[in-house]
């Protein structure tokens, strides 16, 4: 049984508001008829969209597809349309999403120790503390916007703690991050201004931390201090690289998790059988269905719709299409993860799905560095919500919800919910 309407009979219109609400029928058409298709994007830039799983996996690992925007064949003025608004002017380009080996290898090695399974496990109590604190703020009210009140602040505060942003400054980061994910929903130029403010703050914070850095690292040292220590001990990390690294870890580390929690909760609320199945397993103290369930939510309606930009460094053939040097390539993760050639019943949500090598966090050398932390936050958030607010339900019709219109990410603007207030739950027999 499929959850999705049949794909359109003719070429679908892409990047409309209707498409944003449910892109999956259009992606099904593309997979069948034009699996690698040259498309003009809303920005005016033309790019190849890759929609089949096999082609997507190949493209994500293909060394001929560079992450460096310098390989884009468009005029210089257009290159700013292929990344994060304002990052070029703010001198934040030298981060993991924009560089190739050997620089990518060097920079990734410096920060990878912050996301090891051991370090993430040590951070789990703090994630649980943040989760409970945020739920405490609205649990007695009987209603909430789970994006604004929960899914958005949780990863912001978590990544700020990991980076070493002082608690008294974290609300500023929340404001800047909020502007950055509004995309077209905020004031003109707001994203670039927020990027500039964040860049200025990070430069000042790096300067302050360098001045106070102890001679030897302390247990659980924050990530910015670790980056400074590396740059001061022969790893040749420039101040711009340190600022860009901190910036992209914040930017990439929060919006993906906002959408994982938001999209995942929405999927569970609109699939009551799966939601009750998960609640029952949590009540029994089991973790297996929660772990496979988060992977299925990443596959079914994941937080990253299109992988970040790639540019052909020389001519190549992908999915039967000839791609010229300099052409941009966008791998549509959301389409690949619904490919029936790879996944049985791909439009069905099955939290127990075992064979689930989805591409939700990418593949190859650019596989998401923060995936272990995002998974921890997703598991903690969903399990705590379903346990503490067991009768959680949508407070709006699905058709009334609006999805953000950005190109790369997929997430809800709001997620209004209702539930029995916590005080009333406590006195029920």
DRENFINU-713336 format. One line per field, with one value per residue (C-alpha): residue in one letter; x, y, z. Coordinates in Angstrom, 3 decimals, m for minus. Example, Ala and Ser with C-alpha at 12.3 -4.5 7.8 and 13.67 -1.06 7.14 Angstrom:
// residues 2
res = a,s;
X = 12.300,13.670;
Y = m4.500,m1.060;
Z = 7.800,7.140;
END
This chain:
// residues 429
res = x,x,x,x,x,x,x,x,x,x,x,x,x,x,x,x,x,x,x,x,x,x,x,x,x,x,x,x,x,x,x,x,x,x,x,x,x,x,x,x,x,x,x,x,x,x,x,x,x,x,x,x,x,x,x,x,x,x,x,x,x,x,x,x,x,x,x,x,x,x,x,x,x,x,x,x,x,x,x,x,x,x,x,x,x,x,x,x,x,x,x,x,x,x,x,x,x,x,x,x,x,x,x,x,x,x,x,x,x,x,x,x,x,x,x,x,x,x,x,x,x,x,x,x,x,x,x,x,x,x,x,x,x,x,x,x,x,x,x,x,x,x,x,x,x,x,x,x,x,x,x,x,x,x,x,x,x,x,x,x,x,x,x,x,x,x,x,x,x,x,x,x,x,x,x,x,x,x,x,x,x,x,x,x,x,x,x,x,x,x,x,x,x,x,x,x,x,x,x,x,x,x,x,x,x,x,x,x,x,x,x,x,x,x,x,x,x,x,x,x,x,x,x,x,x,x,x,x,x,x,x,x,x,x,x,x,x,x,x,x,x,x,x,x,x,x,x,x,x,x,x,x,x,x,x,x,x,x,x,x,x,x,x,x,x,x,x,x,x,x,x,x,x,x,x,x,x,x,x,x,x,x,x,x,x,x,x,x,x,x,x,x,x,x,x,x,x,x,x,x,x,x,x,x,x,x,x,x,x,x,x,x,x,x,x,x,x,x,x,x,x,x,x,x,x,x,x,x,x,x,x,x,x,x,x,x,x,x,x,x,x,x,x,x,x,x,x,x,x,x,x,x,x,x,x,x,x,x,x,x,x,x,x,x,x,x,x,x,x,x,x,x,x,x,x,x,x,x,x,x,x,x,x,x,x,x,x,x,x,x,x,x,x,x,x,x,x,x,x,x,x,x,x,x,x,x,x,x,x,x,x,x,x,x,x,x,x,x,x,x,x,x,x,x,x,x,x,x,x;
X = 0.000,1.483,1.267,1.721,m0.473,0.505,3.237,2.054,1.605,3.569,6.715,5.976,6.519,9.279,9.937,6.370,4.633,2.655,5.875,7.424,4.482,4.915,7.766,7.687,5.273,7.382,10.562,8.953,8.298,11.890,13.330,11.335,11.603,14.537,16.694,19.491,17.820,19.178,16.909,16.737,16.504,14.563,17.871,18.347,21.297,21.033,22.028,21.708,19.279,20.174,17.220,17.972,19.664,22.458,23.339,23.086,25.441,27.912,27.773,28.259,31.533,32.784,36.116,35.384,32.582,34.220,32.755,34.772,32.577,35.630,34.873,31.446,31.366,28.877,30.120,31.606,28.463,26.401,28.665,27.196,23.902,25.270,26.121,25.083,24.130,26.836,29.497,31.776,31.780,32.175,35.299,33.688,34.207,36.982,34.766,34.061,31.154,33.282,36.657,38.226,41.162,43.827,42.476,39.190,41.059,43.160,40.252,37.925,40.587,40.853,37.169,36.290,37.383,34.528,31.993,33.383,30.874,32.571,32.409,28.787,27.881,29.477,27.277,24.050,23.138,23.369,21.110,18.576,18.783,18.148,15.275,13.538,14.057,12.460,9.480,9.078,8.511,5.327,4.206,1.631,0.045,m1.587,m0.314,2.905,4.570,7.054,9.337,9.672,9.427,11.375,12.915,14.683,16.227,17.353,20.127,21.110,21.866,23.486,25.892,26.677,27.655,29.821,31.538,32.072,29.780,29.099,25.550,24.943,25.623,23.582,20.329,22.137,23.104,19.498,18.377,21.004,20.270,16.544,17.143,19.377,16.726,13.887,15.304,12.738,10.565,12.636,13.692,15.717,19.397,18.637,20.529,23.702,23.497,23.134,26.107,28.163,27.180,28.015,31.386,32.239,31.233,33.237,36.366,36.038,35.338,38.345,40.512,39.213,39.604,43.126,44.141,42.768,43.773,45.526,48.806,47.305,43.828,41.275,38.865,35.875,37.511,35.157,35.558,36.608,39.406,40.458,40.579,42.689,45.024,45.465,46.244,48.808,50.515,51.553,48.294,48.338,44.727,44.257,41.898,39.589,39.589,38.826,35.965,34.613,34.791,32.916,30.370,29.620,29.431,26.796,24.954,25.010,24.675,21.420,19.121,19.413,18.418,15.578,14.137,14.833,12.829,10.108,9.654,9.988,7.353,5.013,5.447,4.670,1.591,0.239,0.984,m0.714,m0.091,3.665,3.609,1.733,4.065,7.025,5.346,4.614,8.229,9.472,7.057,8.667,12.093,13.210,15.509,15.687,12.617,13.665,17.043,15.677,12.793,15.049,16.842,13.473,12.382,15.645,14.872,11.145,11.126,14.629,15.944,18.185,16.259,19.184,22.845,24.964,26.468,28.970,30.723,32.149,35.906,35.940,33.388,31.681,28.646,26.095,22.904,23.386,23.715,26.854,27.806,30.218,33.114,31.901,28.286,26.666,25.241,22.633,21.969,18.324,18.606,14.838,14.276,17.065,15.740,12.330,13.781,11.827,14.892,16.629,13.883,10.875,7.625,9.584,6.510,5.512,6.755,8.041,9.920,11.239,12.772,16.008,17.658,17.950,21.187,19.632,21.571,20.019,23.422,25.262,27.924,31.660,34.230,31.606,29.352,27.868,30.438,27.786,25.504,26.178,25.173,22.105,20.986,21.423,19.369,16.698,16.349,16.304,13.803,11.328,11.486,11.032,8.158,6.264,6.876,6.125,3.263,1.681,m1.459,0.410,m1.653,m1.663,m3.531,m3.929,m4.872,m1.833,m2.865,m2.654,1.009,3.650,7.100,10.122,11.007,14.794,16.563,18.723,16.805,13.302,11.426,8.198,7.786,5.531,4.177,1.234,0.320,m2.039,m1.808,m3.096,m1.286,1.334,m0.466,m3.606,m1.585,m0.156,m3.544,m5.135,m5.675;
Y = 0.000,3.335,6.615,8.666,9.688,8.401,10.393,12.890,11.697,14.619,16.468,18.024,21.643,21.896,24.321,25.564,25.802,22.677,20.883,21.954,20.428,17.030,16.655,12.872,12.306,14.677,12.875,9.545,10.940,12.164,8.826,7.027,9.468,11.862,10.505,13.000,16.196,19.685,22.150,25.911,26.619,29.503,31.407,31.243,28.846,25.703,22.417,18.673,16.933,13.301,11.277,7.510,5.817,4.172,7.378,9.393,7.107,7.233,11.023,11.542,9.604,10.725,12.578,14.369,16.266,18.983,20.853,23.971,26.705,27.908,25.092,26.562,27.722,30.561,34.173,35.281,37.175,33.990,31.932,33.516,31.821,28.345,28.503,30.070,33.744,36.056,33.420,34.780,38.385,37.206,35.194,31.942,29.946,27.642,25.096,21.405,21.960,24.025,22.269,19.091,16.920,17.457,20.516,18.725,15.730,17.960,20.035,17.075,15.238,18.186,18.166,14.490,13.706,15.889,13.527,10.113,7.640,8.028,11.834,11.804,9.256,11.537,14.376,12.338,13.500,17.141,16.459,14.791,17.746,20.239,18.112,17.908,21.599,22.639,20.305,21.605,25.090,24.103,20.784,22.448,24.561,21.805,23.189,24.192,24.912,22.063,23.801,27.116,25.729,22.495,21.284,24.593,25.495,21.971,21.543,25.227,24.967,21.556,22.636,25.874,23.805,21.555,24.526,26.324,29.324,30.770,30.234,33.987,34.349,31.389,33.306,35.606,32.515,31.376,34.704,34.614,30.988,31.723,34.343,31.981,29.255,31.577,31.767,33.845,34.367,37.108,40.639,41.082,40.468,39.147,35.888,37.657,40.100,37.235,35.437,38.640,39.049,35.431,35.819,38.867,37.101,33.968,36.024,37.719,34.433,32.740,35.676,35.472,31.713,31.837,34.361,32.152,28.747,26.552,24.919,21.445,20.362,19.594,16.611,17.435,20.571,22.517,22.305,25.914,25.569,22.366,24.146,26.938,24.436,22.641,25.886,26.755,23.355,22.890,21.972,25.273,26.186,29.864,32.124,32.237,28.436,28.181,30.685,29.009,25.589,26.789,28.508,25.496,23.130,25.416,25.987,22.374,21.006,22.628,22.910,19.237,18.277,20.816,19.112,15.573,16.265,18.260,15.987,12.895,14.007,15.001,11.603,9.805,11.940,11.218,7.475,6.514,2.766,3.327,5.927,3.616,0.764,2.950,4.162,0.587,m0.426,2.579,1.697,m1.756,m0.117,m1.272,0.805,m1.278,0.165,3.703,3.190,1.653,4.134,7.186,5.685,5.136,8.706,9.919,7.876,8.525,12.327,13.365,16.786,17.290,17.200,17.895,17.328,20.468,21.698,19.798,20.968,18.813,19.331,17.559,15.990,12.881,10.681,10.123,8.139,8.198,12.003,13.811,16.482,19.213,20.531,23.363,22.155,22.115,18.788,18.435,14.950,14.690,12.616,12.689,11.095,8.534,7.385,6.605,4.649,1.365,m0.202,0.061,0.046,m2.260,m0.279,3.001,5.197,3.225,4.283,1.176,1.930,m1.633,m1.492,m3.466,m3.009,0.760,2.106,5.510,8.532,10.951,12.030,11.600,9.130,9.160,11.579,14.283,12.042,14.239,14.635,15.408,12.457,10.664,13.797,14.385,10.790,11.139,14.346,12.817,9.667,11.648,14.225,11.745,9.268,11.988,13.645,10.391,9.328,12.606,13.706,10.362,11.806,14.325,15.231,17.690,20.943,21.702,19.840,18.587,20.686,23.822,23.307,25.187,23.950,26.210,26.977,26.601,24.493,22.185,21.567,20.169,21.253,22.637,26.302,25.405,22.247,23.123,20.343,19.713,17.322,16.803,19.316,17.738,18.657,16.844,13.803,13.562,13.272,10.821,7.310;
Z = 0.000,m1.058,0.836,m2.319,m5.266,m8.688,m10.472,m13.103,m16.669,m18.135,m17.088,m13.686,m12.725,m10.143,m7.287,m6.876,m3.495,m4.390,m5.248,m1.907,m0.022,m1.717,m4.219,m4.302,m7.247,m9.361,m8.347,m9.292,m12.787,m13.098,m11.960,m14.643,m17.562,m17.003,m14.185,m14.936,m16.092,m16.791,m15.008,m14.555,m10.841,m9.249,m8.931,m12.717,m12.457,m14.603,m12.988,m13.504,m11.136,m10.337,m9.022,m9.184,m6.254,m8.255,m10.110,m6.904,m5.004,m7.899,m8.122,m4.373,m4.490,m7.921,m7.618,m10.911,m9.196,m7.119,m4.167,m5.011,m6.595,m8.535,m11.010,m11.856,m15.496,m14.816,m14.709,m11.397,m10.385,m10.559,m8.356,m5.245,m6.117,m5.485,m1.794,1.489,0.995,2.319,2.949,0.191,1.441,5.035,4.069,5.167,1.977,3.199,4.902,4.338,1.908,m0.489,m0.665,m2.032,m0.942,0.256,2.146,2.836,4.265,6.536,7.866,8.322,10.317,12.703,13.654,13.277,16.844,18.118,16.541,17.444,18.931,22.322,22.311,21.147,23.860,26.471,25.188,25.477,29.018,27.922,24.919,27.235,29.633,26.829,25.507,28.869,29.590,26.299,26.786,30.360,28.945,27.083,28.602,30.896,28.163,26.093,22.787,21.055,17.746,17.750,15.252,17.104,20.641,20.296,17.034,16.327,19.719,20.658,18.049,18.280,21.984,21.539,18.802,20.664,23.710,21.561,19.882,23.193,22.683,26.165,27.425,27.657,23.911,22.681,22.239,19.784,17.815,17.935,16.426,13.665,12.877,12.738,10.075,8.116,7.780,6.818,3.286,1.384,4.454,6.089,5.130,1.958,2.634,6.118,5.629,4.476,7.397,9.856,8.297,8.643,12.310,13.015,11.296,13.412,16.600,15.765,15.035,18.436,20.221,18.612,19.712,23.317,23.531,22.111,24.770,27.568,26.181,28.780,27.866,27.763,26.603,29.294,29.184,26.989,25.584,23.317,19.565,18.911,21.473,19.749,16.380,17.865,19.492,16.158,14.362,17.011,16.907,13.315,11.590,9.672,10.318,9.487,11.429,8.391,8.246,11.964,11.682,8.534,10.194,13.283,11.041,8.868,11.836,13.310,10.039,8.837,12.341,13.306,10.284,9.374,12.912,13.041,9.972,11.192,14.355,12.568,9.549,11.722,14.222,11.387,9.715,12.976,13.665,10.180,10.437,13.720,13.410,13.156,15.923,18.335,17.456,18.444,21.629,22.681,22.166,24.187,26.999,27.113,27.406,23.962,21.749,18.561,16.844,17.785,16.101,12.902,13.014,12.909,9.892,8.191,8.920,7.372,4.269,4.041,4.354,5.298,6.298,3.245,m0.026,m2.354,m1.558,m1.637,m4.894,m6.996,m10.174,m12.957,m13.278,m16.633,m19.009,m17.660,m18.276,m15.535,m15.963,m19.742,m19.870,m20.975,m18.453,m19.491,m17.431,m15.216,m15.055,m11.602,m10.402,m7.645,m6.254,m5.156,m1.999,m1.458,m4.864,m4.538,m1.177,m2.719,m5.664,m6.050,m7.684,m4.301,m1.641,m1.461,m1.160,m0.987,m0.428,2.685,6.126,7.904,11.133,11.258,7.745,7.977,4.571,4.718,3.273,2.622,1.419,3.887,5.201,1.927,0.841,0.218,1.636,2.179,4.289,7.014,9.779,12.382,11.566,14.915,16.853,14.675,15.187,18.943,18.973,16.763,18.869,22.120,20.871,19.395,22.267,24.889,23.037,22.585,26.187,27.950,25.641,24.729,23.126,20.980,17.889,15.018,15.654,11.939,8.798,6.862,3.849,6.014,6.874,4.907,3.956,3.667,0.087,0.157,m2.453,m0.316,2.908,3.412,6.519,7.896,8.781,11.718,13.330,15.613,18.036,20.952,23.902,27.413,29.670,31.914,35.149,33.990,32.916,36.419,38.153,35.729,37.190;
END
